[in-house]
Amino acid sequence: MKIAFLALAGIENSTTKRVFYIAKELKNRGHKVDFLSLNWIAGKGSAGKGDMVVEGVRIEEIKIKDSVFSVFFIGPIKLFSKIKGDLVVLSKPLPPHTIPFLLSNFFLRKKYVLDADDWEGIGGGASYSHFGWFKRSLITLLEEYVQKKADGVIAASKILERRAKDAGAKKVIYAPNVSDIADFDVEENKKKKLKKEFGINNERIFLSSGSHSADMVVNGLKFFIEGFSRVKENFKLIIAGHGKYTE
């Protein structure tokens, strides 16, 4: 099967990394993979660095301007000529690349799966939390529409899984963001320094990391802490990240 991935900005973007590793695994399993990065903020200091090959996966960057004309006309035209896969994996339900994809897909008629890493409009995501109720309402309608019409939705959290089902998604796959820290290559001296800084002896360590700018993330952490309060053994929970709710 040939699969086209459509993500935002450059490979350094956290969401792009998430779907990048899905693309890499599918490529390793013998599927033909195209990875497209629709960079609509190229002129605003985004992480996009043009076409590149990362760990065997070729990433093609498509640059469009941050304007209504580009989102509704230039973007769809460029995507129409680039999307060749039998299935499209769309990363994040954000307007700047969701709208161009939906318009181009009206003619392409490709099946698509949405990787719903964020739910920006009603989740209080950093990208749109400063918008007024009208813009946020439009974004919410778009997010619900794209999930309802998708052939499947990949949800990164139980909250997103529930919201995708509430939006009428046909199929929802729960694939959380996790890391095996045993794979991290950290110098022994740095490990000792961090252990001393956090007062770590022989306890088990649990690490939560991410942005603390969104209401949804902070509310999720409250449940996380409440759950860990019931654990009887000795452990340390380290919450790393930054944002307006850090304190």
C-alpha positions as a printed NumPy array, in Angstrom:
array([[  0.   ,   0.   ,   0.   ],
       [  1.138,   3.547,  -0.728],
       [  0.513,   5.967,   2.136],
       [  0.827,   9.757,   2.024],
       [  1.451,  11.64 ,   5.272],
       [  0.449,  15.286,   5.504],
       [  1.85 ,  17.168,   8.49 ],
       [  2.476,  20.736,   9.608],
       [  5.743,  22.696,   9.518],
       [  9.125,  20.95 ,   9.719],
       [ 10.323,  17.699,  11.258],
       [ 11.275,  19.54 ,  14.466],
       [  7.593,  20.222,  15.123],
       [  6.43 ,  17.876,  17.911],
       [  3.329,  16.699,  16.049],
       [  5.292,  16.099,  12.86 ],
       [  7.68 ,  13.924,  14.865],
       [  4.772,  11.845,  16.132],
       [  3.506,  10.924,  12.66 ],
       [  7.057,  10.754,  11.298],
       [  7.78 ,   7.702,  13.452],
       [  4.528,   6.089,  12.315],
       [  5.627,   6.717,   8.713],
       [  9.081,   5.288,   9.411],
       [  7.64 ,   2.09 ,  10.915],
       [  5.263,   1.598,   7.97 ],
       [  8.165,   2.129,   5.555],
       [ 10.2  ,  -0.471,   7.431],
       [  7.295,  -2.889,   6.997],
       [  7.439,  -2.545,   3.224],
       [  4.828,   0.129,   2.524],
       [  5.532,   2.941,   0.074],
       [  5.495,   6.185,   2.06 ],
       [  5.291,   9.823,   0.936],
       [  5.77 ,  12.434,   3.665],
       [  4.537,  15.947,   2.906],
       [  5.048,  18.878,   5.25 ],
       [  2.724,  21.814,   4.508],
       [  4.599,  24.803,   5.876],
       [  2.231,  27.776,   5.968],
       [  4.352,  29.742,   8.464],
       [  7.656,  29.575,   6.592],
       [  8.035,  33.337,   6.789],
       [  7.423,  33.433,  10.548],
       [ 10.462,  31.555,  11.777],
       [  9.049,  28.026,  11.593],
       [ 11.27 ,  24.984,  11.845],
       [ 10.877,  24.071,   8.161],
       [ 14.187,  23.5  ,   6.372],
       [ 13.058,  22.422,   2.922],
       [ 13.167,  18.915,   1.493],
       [ 15.25 ,  16.444,   3.478],
       [ 15.773,  12.761,   4.194],
       [ 15.513,  11.789,   7.867],
       [ 16.248,   8.193,   8.952],
       [ 15.432,   6.88 ,   5.49 ],
       [ 12.174,   8.826,   5.094],
       [ 12.082,  11.611,   2.5  ],
       [ 10.207,  14.68 ,   3.705],
       [  9.01 ,  17.086,   1.031],
       [  8.196,  20.577,   2.258],
       [  5.395,  22.494,   0.546],
       [  5.511,  26.193,   1.343],
       [  2.441,  28.42 ,   1.181],
       [  1.838,  31.904,   2.519],
       [ -0.141,  32.593,   5.676],
       [ -3.215,  34.01 ,   3.925],
       [ -6.801,  33.04 ,   3.18 ],
       [ -6.027,  32.913,  -0.565],
       [ -3.142,  30.469,  -0.01 ],
       [ -5.14 ,  28.245,   2.342],
       [ -8.194,  28.039,   0.064],
       [ -6.56 ,  28.122,  -3.391],
       [ -2.756,  27.728,  -3.556],
       [ -2.547,  24.987,  -0.899],
       [ -5.228,  22.731,  -2.456],
       [ -3.642,  23.057,  -5.919],
       [ -0.195,  22.111,  -4.613],
       [ -1.569,  19.18 ,  -2.605],
       [ -3.623,  17.953,  -5.573],
       [ -0.428,  17.472,  -7.552],
       [  1.535,  15.919,  -4.666],
       [ -0.748,  13.412,  -2.907],
       [ -0.23 ,  10.068,  -4.63 ],
       [ -1.009,   7.564,  -1.889],
       [ -3.929,   5.164,  -1.603],
       [ -4.416,   6.39 ,   1.962],
       [ -3.643,   9.779,   3.502],
       [ -2.676,  10.267,   7.16 ],
       [ -3.621,  13.832,   8.115],
       [ -1.839,  15.149,  11.183],
       [ -3.82 ,  17.509,  13.459],
       [ -7.211,  19.018,  12.555],
       [ -5.801,  22.543,  12.109],
       [ -7.354,  24.832,   9.438],
       [ -4.134,  25.798,   7.544],
       [ -3.607,  22.276,   6.231],
       [ -6.954,  20.586,   6.925],
       [ -8.846,  22.986,   4.638],
       [ -6.393,  22.605,   1.701],
       [ -6.526,  18.821,   2.123],
       [-10.335,  18.671,   2.231],
       [-10.613,  20.84 ,  -0.884],
       [ -8.042,  18.825,  -2.841],
       [ -9.52 ,  15.545,  -1.612],
       [-12.908,  16.554,  -3.015],
       [-11.377,  15.674,  -6.407],
       [ -8.803,  13.065,  -5.327],
       [-11.324,  10.975,  -3.368],
       [ -8.649,   9.42 ,  -1.157],
       [ -9.388,   7.592,   2.074],
       [ -7.859,   9.376,   5.022],
       [ -7.029,   8.798,   8.68 ],
       [ -6.781,  11.744,  11.054],
       [ -4.067,  11.761,  13.703],
       [ -5.873,  13.964,  16.246],
       [ -2.921,  14.966,  18.364],
       [ -4.649,  18.15 ,  19.586],
       [ -8.172,  19.467,  19.744],
       [ -7.262,  23.112,  19.518],
       [-10.631,  24.855,  19.371],
       [-12.286,  23.605,  22.564],
       [ -9.26 ,  22.115,  24.278],
       [ -7.675,  25.49 ,  24.903],
       [ -4.657,  24.653,  22.751],
       [ -1.866,  27.196,  22.522],
       [ -2.514,  27.923,  18.846],
       [ -6.068,  29.207,  19.271],
       [ -6.606,  29.859,  22.958],
       [ -6.4  ,  33.629,  22.334],
       [ -9.138,  33.606,  19.666],
       [-12.658,  34.876,  20.296],
       [-15.707,  32.629,  20.525],
       [-16.61 ,  33.   ,  16.83 ],
       [-13.273,  31.773,  15.451],
       [-13.082,  29.035,  18.059],
       [-16.611,  27.911,  17.142],
       [-15.641,  27.677,  13.457],
       [-12.528,  25.678,  14.333],
       [-14.583,  23.326,  16.51 ],
       [-17.033,  22.729,  13.641],
       [-14.134,  21.974,  11.286],
       [-12.557,  19.548,  13.764],
       [-15.819,  17.69 ,  14.312],
       [-16.492,  17.544,  10.562],
       [-13.058,  16.208,   9.617],
       [-13.248,  13.494,  12.295],
       [-16.745,  12.452,  11.305],
       [-15.78 ,  12.153,   7.632],
       [-12.43 ,  10.41 ,   8.24 ],
       [-12.115,   6.664,   7.673],
       [-10.398,   6.477,  11.045],
       [ -9.051,   8.646,  13.857],
       [ -5.846,   8.087,  15.84 ],
       [ -6.249,   9.597,  19.327],
       [ -3.224,  10.431,  21.482],
       [ -5.185,  10.478,  24.759],
       [ -8.339,   9.043,  26.298],
       [ -9.857,  12.54 ,  26.286],
       [ -9.312,  12.825,  22.522],
       [-10.566,   9.266,  22.036],
       [-13.824,  10.153,  23.765],
       [-14.202,  13.42 ,  21.835],
       [-13.578,  11.668,  18.513],
       [-16.303,   9.156,  19.327],
       [-18.639,  11.98 ,  20.392],
       [-17.939,  13.685,  17.052],
       [-19.17 ,  10.558,  15.258],
       [-15.835,   9.098,  14.096],
       [-16.245,   5.788,  12.248],
       [-13.258,   4.12 ,  13.92 ],
       [-10.998,   5.373,  16.72 ],
       [ -7.557,   3.961,  17.507],
       [ -6.005,   4.926,  20.853],
       [ -2.238,   5.438,  20.376],
       [ -0.803,   7.408,  23.326],
       [  2.37 ,   9.468,  23.263],
       [  4.92 ,   7.496,  25.274],
       [  8.683,   7.01 ,  25.393],
       [ 10.851,   4.208,  26.724],
       [ 13.541,   6.129,  28.589],
       [ 15.755,   3.046,  28.526],
       [ 16.396,   3.949,  24.878],
       [ 17.683,   7.417,  25.812],
       [ 21.42 ,   7.839,  25.602],
       [ 22.198,  10.018,  28.642],
       [ 25.709,  10.475,  30.039],
       [ 26.288,   8.89 ,  33.459],
       [ 27.518,  12.18 ,  34.941],
       [ 24.319,  13.895,  33.835],
       [ 22.229,  11.103,  35.351],
       [ 24.028,  11.512,  38.688],
       [ 23.522,  15.279,  38.582],
       [ 19.793,  14.933,  37.876],
       [ 19.331,  12.3  ,  40.58 ],
       [ 20.988,  14.586,  43.094],
       [ 18.911,  17.571,  41.95 ],
       [ 15.618,  15.692,  42.362],
       [ 16.614,  13.713,  45.449],
       [ 16.301,  10.373,  43.686],
       [ 17.644,   7.261,  45.396],
       [ 16.202,   3.906,  44.355],
       [ 12.618,   4.971,  43.701],
       [ 10.785,   4.232,  40.481],
       [ 10.54 ,   7.32 ,  38.29 ],
       [  7.527,   8.43 ,  36.266],
       [  7.945,  11.352,  33.909],
       [  5.246,  13.551,  32.373],
       [  6.407,  16.143,  29.872],
       [  4.669,  18.621,  27.606],
       [  3.252,  22.097,  27.237],
       [  1.441,  23.57 ,  30.242],
       [ -0.371,  26.181,  28.131],
       [ -3.604,  24.273,  27.484],
       [ -6.542,  23.784,  29.876],
       [ -6.968,  20.208,  28.625],
       [ -3.383,  19.215,  29.452],
       [ -3.505,  20.698,  32.956],
       [ -6.859,  19.066,  33.726],
       [ -5.384,  15.766,  32.53 ],
       [ -2.439,  16.199,  34.907],
       [ -4.843,  16.679,  37.82 ],
       [ -6.328,  13.22 ,  37.144],
       [ -2.802,  11.867,  36.681],
       [ -1.671,  13.147,  40.103],
       [ -4.863,  11.926,  41.769],
       [ -4.285,   8.444,  40.357],
       [ -0.663,   8.347,  41.479],
       [ -1.694,   9.396,  44.995],
       [ -3.185,   5.923,  45.413],
       [  0.08 ,   4.101,  44.682],
       [  1.497,   2.585,  47.87 ],
       [  5.141,   1.992,  46.898],
       [  7.85 ,   4.663,  46.89 ],
       [  8.229,   6.52 ,  43.62 ],
       [  8.835,   9.969,  42.21 ],
       [  6.62 ,  11.7  ,  39.676],
       [  8.465,  14.376,  37.685],
       [  6.371,  16.844,  35.678],
       [  8.475,  18.634,  33.062],
       [  7.493,  21.372,  30.637],
       [  6.538,  25.012,  30.57 ],
       [  3.543,  27.263,  29.959],
       [  1.15 ,  29.653,  31.637],
       [  0.003,  26.948,  34.116],
       [  3.46 ,  25.739,  35.136],
       [  3.289,  27.178,  38.653]])
